[in-house]
Structures are given as C-alpha cells and as structure tokens.
Amino acid sequence: MPYRVLDELGVSRRAVKAAVADGKLVQVRERWFAVPDAPDDVVRAVRVGGSLTAASVARLEGLWVREDARLHVRVPSSAGRLWSPAPAPPGGGRVRLDRAGHRVCVHYRTVTGRPTARDGAVLALAEMAACGPLLDAQIAIDSALALGTIGIDDLDELRTLLGASRRTIADQADPGCQSGTETIVRLLLRGRRVPHRTQALIAGVGRVDVLVGDRLVVEIDGEGFHTGPEFERDRRRDFELTMRGYLVFRLSYSMVMQEWEAVRAGLLALIARGEHRWGARARHHERDTRVSLARRHLGV
C-alpha cells in the first residue's frame, strides 16, 4: 500500500519506518509497502510501477484461466519508466523493465481514484479482454459468475469498460458453465445456433454439463484423472442416461484442450446426423425405458 493509504489510516511515517525495521512491513518501491505475506504477483506488479490486472488477477481469484505465464500489470496511460518485477540487486539501483525478458504484459489505462496494488475483478476482466483472445476472457467471465466473484449486475459495468467490438463477451456470459472446457463447447454451439443448456437437470440422473438439443449429453471430465468413487459415479450416470435413451458424449480435459479440432468435428457430425433430437422412435424408447426403470426400482 502507498503512503497515502497509510496516512489515511492514521499511521505515521515514523511508525512505518519502525515497522519496516521490525520486518512487519517490506518496502516494495519508493513510498509503497507490503506485509511480508502479500501475494507475490501483487508485489511484483507494484515493483514494475503499476497494479496487477487481467489474467494475473483472474488466477489470484481462483478463476478458470488457460495457461499464461506472463505477469499482467496495468499502468496509467501517461506512465514513463517501468522497472523489473524482481527485487533490486543488493547495493545496486533498479533494473529497467524488459517486457520480453521479464515476461510482463503492460496494460495502459488510467482509472480514477487512489492507486491500488491490484485491480478489482471487473476491471481485470476488461483488461483481459483487451490484451488476449476473446475466448480466454469469456472463460474467465463465466468462471467469475459461477464462483460468485462477480454478479450479473456487474456485467453492466464490464460493458462500459470494454471496447465496442468486445462487448459481446458480456452479453454471451453464462453463469451455468463450471469450467473453461464447458465454455469452449458452449461457444461452439452458440456460434452454430444449436439449442443447448448448461448444467441441465435430468430427472433421475441430476445435472449434466451440457445438454444439446433433446438428448445429446456432453460431459467433460476435469483435469485430474477420475478414479475411485468419482469414476464409478460418472459411469453409473452414463449407464443411467444411456438406458433412458440419451446419447452421452464424454470428453476428457486433454481432448478439449489439446485435440479440439477432432472433438469439434465429431460433435458437429453428431448434430448434423440429428443425434441430438429424440425423433419418434427415441421418444417411445425414452417412455419405455422410464417404465422399465420404475419397475426395476419398485421390484416389480
């Protein structure tokens, strides 16, 4: 935090110096201080000369983000010299920022109010949309809504911060998506205007990741390999869905993230064949299956 905030809190300069001497505060740069356990990326952003933003804040908030090893720092539009995010070498002066070498992405945007060490979630998401693929920002927005980091009402503020060509990501946000892989599938279906629902509730089974049309269920496993009770639960759900006449399209994390073109082609081929529709025979099959399952549960 800067001296200005400490002044507002009634902390004297003498007290600040004493806290630094005792190790209770660490001087990050001139007139800026941090507690010893402050998040490392926030401290590094302040060393650069700005505020942590974009994907770096999204990661700090625990949002679903694709891999991005860069440190994202927002600085005022009039910012001049910027510095290395690493601590100054002993006995030496500060090192000028090498954006490529230090892996720092600089965002130029001036905001009103007192300077902060990190941007709030809404501003960070807007900066994320400004510097990278729209898909990455859409994934993070869906994740923020699902986790409650932002609310539906915050989308209005987000729209005002986005450029005109990028405001569609606020309009397309879906709080039902629980992961970035679900968002990737959802955007494909939305782009093709294929009816679908995220986290759809199917009686006797529970919620499924994506229900395409009437009967095509897309389930996406997490990044870790499913074993034990979780693995068994998923297979029992698949069995129950299949017995009810649904078509289950189960994907792994790596299939979506590393083999997307093949997965995309396969999903679109199923839709082109009408596999997502019940059809007359499928409706009768669903009815007969429900009767059969009811009898089985009743022991008839």
N, C-alpha and C positions, 0 to 999 in steps of 0.2 A: 504494500500500500504506500502511497506517496505521503510526503509531509503534510499535504493539505488535509488528508483524511485524519491523520493523527492529531493535527491541530483542532479539527472539528470535534474529535473525541476528547479533547482536553489533555492530551499527552504532551508534555513539554519537551523541547529539544534536548534538555539535559537528561530527562527520563529515557528518551530514545537512545542517546549515547550510552547510558548506563546499561540498557537492555542489550545493545549490541556487544558491549564489553562482556556481559554475562552470558552471551550466547543465546539469549531469549529472542533476539531478532537478528536477521542477517541482512547486510546491506547488499542489495542486488545491483543497483546502479545509483548514480547521484540522485539523492532525495527520494529513493524508493527502497522499501524494506519488506522483508518477508519473515514469517515464522519458520523455524527450521524444517518443519514437516510439510511445508507448502508443496503442492503438486509440481513436479519437476518441469513439465512443459509450460506451466504458467510462469515460473521463474525464468525459464529460457526466453519466453516471449518478451518479458519485461527487459531482459538484458539487451535484446535486439533493439528495443525502443518503442514497443507498442503493446498491443493486447492480444492474447491468444484468441483465435477465431476459427471459423469454418470447421473442417474435419477434425482438427485438433480438439476443439470444444466438444464436438459430437462424440468423439472417443472418450473424453473425460466424463461425459454424461452417461456413458454406457449405451449409447445408441448403436444400432447395427450399421457399420460402415465397412466398405470394401477397403482393401489394403492401400494405405497411403502413408509412406514413411516420412513425409515432409512435415516440418513444423509450420503451421499457418499463423501468421502474425498480421494483425490489422494496424495500420499506422495512419495518422492524419494525412490528408491529401497534400499538405504542404511540407511533409517530413523531408528532412535533408539527409544527414549522415545516419546510417544504421550500423549496428555492431554485431559481432559474433554472439551466438546464443551460449557459448561456453564461458566459464568463469575467466576473468582476466588473468594472464600468467603472473606468477609471483614477481614483484618488482618491476613489472612492465606495464605499459599502457594498454588500453583496449584495442582489440583487433577489429578492423573494418569487416563488414559483412560480405561474405562471398556466397551469393544465393545458391549457386550450384554446389559448391564445396560443402557448405554448411547445411544444405538440404532445407532451405527456408523458402516458403512461398509468401511473398509480401502482398498484402491487400491494401489498397489506398482508398480510404473512406473516412471522412470526418463526421463525427457524431457530436451532438450537443451534450452538455453535462460534464461532470468531472471525469477525468480519465480513470479507467479501471484496468485491472491486470488481465481480465478475461471478459469476452463478450457474453451477453446473455444468449440463451438458446435460439431465440427468434432471429436475432442479428447474425449469429454464427451460421444458421441455416441459409440465410440470404447470401452471406459471403461464400458459402459452399456452392451455391447455385451459380455464383458469378465467376468462379475460377475453374470449375471442372465439368465433367459430363453431367447432364441433367439427371441421368439415371441415378448417379451417386447421391445427388441432393434429394431426389424423390424417395429413395430408400431410407435416407436419414429422417425425412419428414414423416413418413409412415411410421417409422420406429419411434419417433418422438411422441406421436399421437398415441400409439399403442401403449407406451410406457407411462403416459401422463406427464411427460416432460413439458409439453405444450398442450394447449387445449384447442378445440375447434375455433373458439373466438380469436385465438392468436393468429389464425390464418389471414385475417383481415390486415393485421399489422405486417405480416410477412409479405403480402401482396404489395404494400406500399414501398417496401424495401427492395423488391425485385424489379429488374428491368422489364419493359413491356413484353419482350419476346420470351420471357421466362416465367411469367405469372401463371402459366398453365399448370405448373407443378403444384401450386397451392390449390387450384381448382380440382386437380386429379388426386389429391391426398386421400388416403383410405386408412382410418384407424384400425380396421379389421386385420390388416397384414401384421403378422407376428415376426416376420423376418425379411431380410433383403431378398432372399430367394423367392418368397411369395410375391413380393413387389415386382420382381422381374417377370414372373409368369403373368401376373395381373396386367402389367402394361402391354404385354404381347396381346392378350385377349382384348383389352380395351382398344388397342390400335386396330384390331380386326373387327371391332364391334360385335364380339361374341358374348352373349349373355353369360354372366358368371357372378358368383357370390363368394366372398372371402369369409372364413370361419363360419361356414354354413352349418346349421343344426339339422342333423338327420335323426329322426326318431329311432330309438333302439340302438343307436351307434354313438351319437354325440357329435361334436363339432369336427368338421374336416377342413383342411387348409383352404382348398378352392373347389367349389362345385361348378363345373362348366355345363351350361345348359341344364338338362334334366337329370343326367345320370353319370357324367364323366367326373370322377373324383380324382383330383390331383393332390397327393400327399407328398410333402417334402421333408426328408429327414434332416436333422441338424448336422452340424459339422462333425461332431463326435460319432463314432460307430455305435449303433444301438445294440446293446447286449442285455442279457438277463430279463427281468420283468418288463422293461420297456420294449424290448424286441418282441417278446411274446404278446404283449398288449397290442402292438401295431399289427401283428399277423392275425390275431383274433379279430381285430377290427376289419382288416382286409377280407377275411373269410366271411364275416357277417355282411359286409357290403356286397360282396360277390353273390352270396346266397339271396340277397334282396334284389339282384338284377343290376346293380351298379357296376360300372367298369372302373377299376382302380388303376391309376397311373402313378406309381410310386417312384419318386426320384430321390437320389442322394444329393448331398450338398455339392460334391465334386462334379456330378453330372450337370448341375445347373451352372456352376461357376467355371468349369473347365471344358465342358462338352456341350455348350449351349446350342450351337448351330444344329447338332444332331437331335438334341432334345426338342428344340423349336420345330424342326421339320416333322418329327414324329407326332408331336401334339397337334400340329396343324393338319397332318394327314388323317388323324382320327376324327377331327372335326369335319374335314371335307367329306369323309365317308358317312357322316351323320351319326357317329358313335355316341355323341353327347345327347342325342334325343331318345326318348323312350320308344316311340313307334307303337303300333297296335300290339304286336306280339310281346314287346317288352313290358307294356302296361299290364297285360294279362299275367306275364311271368312275375312281375312285382306283386300283383294281387295274390297269386297262388303261393308265392314264397312267404308272404306275410301270414297267410292262413297256416302254412306248414310250420313256420317258426312258432306261432301262437300255440299250436297243438303240441309241439315239442316241449315248450316251457310249461304247459299245463299237464304234461304227462299223458295226453290223450292217445 
